[in-house]
């Protein structure tokens, strides 16, 4: 009886180890290998489901999402190119200020555009969606940094 119990415990442990090694793929949404158009379409459809957008609203939101996705792809390509060339340096305080200021200007412009496209209830839902998304992003960033500190 004791041997059977020990054998069961060992089998359960080994099967747990075997399954955990298969999950080393990146856990992101896989959007880095999609085109800007694909990303914009997926985001627009998700928003249409949550916010119950009309066709006219969907086309306006699609245009806005396409602009944002193209800009994000461009920035990602620039960062990757700098990293590949080896000339990536942390920005100075003035550069960080300029980057942050530009980002906030874009966020304000997007918010104004969304306010014009959506009705009041939809806009409130959209703001909640944005806040939840930001919270999840910060949490995942915090987990990544804690994992990297554990490895160092």
C-alpha positions in Angstrom: 0.0 0.0 0.0 2.8 2.4 0.9 4.6 1.6 -2.4 1.5 2.4 -4.4 1.0 5.7 -2.6 4.7 6.7 -3.1 4.4 5.7 -6.8 1.2 7.8 -7.2 2.9 10.9 -5.6 5.9 10.5 -7.9 3.8 10.2 -11.0 1.8 13.2 -10.1 4.9 15.3 -9.5 6.6 14.2 -12.7 3.4 14.9 -14.8 3.2 18.4 -13.2 6.8 19.1 -14.2 6.4 17.8 -17.7 3.4 20.1 -18.3 5.0 23.2 -16.9 7.9 23.1 -19.4 5.6 23.5 -22.4 4.4 27.0 -21.4 7.5 29.0 -22.1 6.0 30.9 -25.0 5.3 34.6 -24.7 2.1 35.2 -23.0 1.3 38.4 -25.0 -1.7 38.7 -27.3 0.5 38.0 -30.3 -0.1 41.4 -31.8 3.5 42.0 -32.7 3.2 39.8 -35.8 -0.1 41.3 -37.0 -0.5 44.2 -39.4 -1.8 47.5 -38.2 -5.0 46.9 -40.1 -5.5 43.6 -38.4 -4.9 45.1 -34.9 -7.3 48.0 -35.7 -10.0 45.6 -36.9 -9.7 43.4 -33.8 -9.8 46.3 -31.4 -12.7 47.9 -33.2 -14.7 44.6 -33.2 -14.0 44.2 -29.5 -15.2 47.7 -28.8 -18.3 47.2 -31.0 -19.2 44.2 -28.9 -18.7 45.9 -25.5 -20.0 49.3 -26.4 -22.7 48.3 -28.9 -21.4 50.6 -31.7 -23.4 51.5 -34.8 -21.9 51.1 -38.2 -21.1 54.7 -38.5 -19.4 54.7 -35.1 -17.5 51.5 -36.0 -16.0 53.1 -39.1 -14.9 56.2 -37.2 -13.4 54.1 -34.4 -11.8 51.8 -37.0 -10.0 54.9 -38.5 -8.8 56.0 -35.1 -7.7 52.5 -34.1 -5.8 52.2 -37.4 -3.9 55.5 -36.8 -3.0 54.4 -33.3 -1.9 50.9 -34.4 0.2 52.3 -37.2 1.9 54.7 -34.7 2.5 51.9 -32.2 4.0 49.6 -34.9 6.3 52.5 -36.0 7.5 53.1 -32.5 8.0 49.4 -31.9 10.1 49.1 -35.1 12.2 52.1 -34.1 12.9 50.6 -30.6 13.8 47.2 -32.2 16.1 48.8 -34.7 17.9 50.7 -32.0 18.2 47.6 -29.9 19.5 45.6 -32.9 22.1 48.2 -33.8 23.2 48.4 -30.2 22.8 52.1 -29.9 19.9 52.0 -27.5 20.4 54.3 -24.6 18.1 55.4 -21.8 16.6 58.8 -22.6 17.7 61.8 -20.7 15.3 63.6 -18.3 14.4 66.2 -21.0 13.8 63.4 -23.6 11.6 61.5 -21.1 9.6 64.7 -20.5 9.2 65.3 -24.2 8.1 61.6 -24.8 5.7 61.7 -21.9 4.3 65.0 -22.9 3.7 63.8 -26.5 2.1 60.6 -25.3 -0.3 62.6 -23.0 -1.2 65.0 -25.9 -2.0 61.9 -28.0 -4.1 60.5 -25.2 -6.0 63.7 -24.8 -6.6 63.9 -28.6 -7.9 60.3 -28.6 -10.2 61.0 -25.7 -11.6 64.1 -27.4 -12.2 62.1 -30.6 -13.9 59.3 -28.8 -16.1 61.8 -26.9 -17.3 63.0 -30.3 -17.9 59.5 -31.7 -19.5 57.9 -28.7 -22.6 58.8 -26.7 -22.4 59.5 -23.0 -23.0 55.9 -21.8 -20.6 54.4 -24.3 -17.9 56.9 -23.5 -18.2 56.0 -19.7 -17.9 52.3 -20.6 -14.9 53.1 -22.9 -13.2 55.0 -20.0 -13.7 52.0 -17.7 -12.3 49.7 -20.4 -9.2 51.9 -20.8 -8.7 52.0 -17.0 -9.0 48.2 -16.7 -6.6 47.7 -19.6 -4.1 50.1 -18.0 -4.4 48.3 -14.7 -3.7 44.9 -16.3 -0.8 46.3 -18.3 0.8 47.7 -15.1 0.2 44.5 -13.2 1.9 42.4 -16.0 4.8 44.9 -16.1 5.2 44.6 -12.3 5.2 40.8 -12.6 7.8 40.8 -15.4 10.1 43.1 -13.4 9.8 41.0 -10.2 10.6 37.8 -12.3 13.7 39.5 -13.8 14.8 40.7 -10.3 14.5 37.1 -9.1 16.7 35.8 -12.0 19.5 38.4 -11.4 
